[in-house]
Amino acid sequence: MIITLTILLFLSVLLNIALLWYIYKLLRNMIEITDSFEDMRVKFIEFATHLKAINKVESFYGDPTITALIEHMKRLSGDIEDYTKLLVIYEDDIEQEEEDDNEN
């Protein structure tokens, strides 16, 4: 009986360690994805600014291709901002939970 309980306890400890390691890897992966997304967002904003500047140049003003690119960039920028709001909400929730834990 004691041997069986010892073996079960050992397996439980191993399983808990494996799960903690897996959760740690998942969280690191999520942080990397969030950081990469933020970098991509900044690059899109820079690209949109560049496109707008090109559209204001007299030789390109009103060019249908550039106008279409700007409209496409506006839609894409809106989608990125919507996704960013989701990430910010998620990060705010995590920070709030950490503050609640620290208060207790």
C-alpha positions as CSV (number, residue, x, y, z in Angstrom):
1,M,0.0,0.0,0.0
2,I,2.8,2.5,0.9
3,I,4.8,1.6,-2.2
4,T,1.7,2.2,-4.4
5,L,1.1,5.6,-2.7
6,T,4.8,6.5,-3.1
7,I,4.7,5.6,-6.8
8,L,1.5,7.7,-7.3
9,L,3.0,10.6,-5.4
10,F,6.2,10.5,-7.5
11,L,4.1,10.3,-10.8
12,S,2.0,13.2,-9.6
13,V,5.1,15.3,-8.9
14,L,6.5,14.5,-12.3
15,L,3.2,15.3,-14.0
16,N,3.0,18.6,-12.2
17,I,6.6,19.5,-13.1
18,A,5.8,18.7,-16.8
19,L,2.6,20.8,-16.8
20,L,4.4,23.7,-15.2
21,W,7.1,23.5,-17.8
22,Y,4.5,23.3,-20.6
23,I,2.6,26.4,-19.2
24,Y,5.9,28.3,-19.0
25,K,6.7,27.5,-22.7
26,L,3.1,28.6,-23.7
27,L,3.4,31.9,-21.9
28,R,6.8,32.6,-23.4
29,N,5.5,31.8,-26.8
30,M,2.5,34.2,-26.2
31,I,4.9,37.0,-25.1
32,E,7.0,36.5,-28.3
33,I,3.9,36.6,-30.5
34,T,2.7,39.8,-28.8
35,D,6.1,41.4,-29.2
36,S,6.3,40.4,-32.8
37,F,2.7,41.7,-33.4
38,E,3.6,45.1,-31.9
39,D,6.7,45.3,-34.2
40,M,4.6,44.5,-37.2
41,R,2.0,47.1,-36.2
42,V,4.7,49.8,-36.0
43,K,5.9,48.8,-39.5
44,F,2.4,49.0,-40.9
45,I,2.0,52.5,-39.4
46,E,5.2,53.6,-40.9
47,F,4.2,52.1,-44.3
48,A,0.8,53.9,-44.1
49,T,2.5,57.2,-43.4
50,H,4.8,56.7,-46.3
51,L,2.0,55.9,-48.6
52,K,0.1,59.0,-47.6
53,A,3.2,61.1,-48.2
54,I,3.6,59.7,-51.7
55,N,-0.1,60.3,-52.5
56,K,0.5,64.0,-51.6
57,V,3.3,64.4,-54.2
58,E,1.9,66.3,-57.2
59,S,3.1,63.7,-59.8
60,F,1.2,60.9,-58.0
61,Y,-1.8,62.8,-56.6
62,G,-5.0,61.0,-57.6
63,D,-3.2,58.0,-59.0
64,P,-5.8,55.2,-58.8
65,T,-3.2,52.6,-57.8
66,I,-1.8,54.6,-54.9
67,T,-5.3,55.7,-53.8
68,A,-6.4,52.0,-53.8
69,L,-3.2,51.2,-51.8
70,I,-4.1,53.9,-49.2
71,E,-7.7,52.6,-48.9
72,H,-6.4,49.1,-48.5
73,M,-3.9,50.2,-45.9
74,K,-6.7,52.0,-44.0
75,R,-8.8,48.9,-43.8
76,L,-5.8,46.8,-42.8
77,S,-4.9,49.4,-40.1
78,G,-8.4,49.2,-38.7
79,D,-8.1,45.4,-38.5
80,I,-4.8,45.7,-36.7
81,E,-6.1,48.3,-34.3
82,D,-9.1,46.0,-33.5
83,Y,-6.7,43.1,-32.8
84,T,-4.5,45.4,-30.7
85,K,-7.5,46.3,-28.5
86,L,-8.0,42.6,-27.8
87,L,-4.4,42.2,-26.8
88,V,-4.5,45.3,-24.6
89,I,-7.7,44.0,-22.9
90,Y,-6.1,40.7,-22.3
91,E,-2.9,42.3,-20.9
92,D,-5.1,44.6,-18.7
93,D,-6.9,41.5,-17.3
94,I,-3.6,39.9,-16.4
95,E,-2.3,43.0,-14.7
96,Q,-5.5,43.3,-12.7
97,E,-5.3,39.7,-11.6
98,E,-1.7,40.3,-10.5
99,E,-2.6,43.4,-8.6
100,D,-5.5,41.5,-6.9
101,D,-3.0,38.7,-5.9
102,N,-0.5,41.2,-4.5
103,E,-3.2,42.8,-2.4
104,N,-4.2,39.5,-0.8
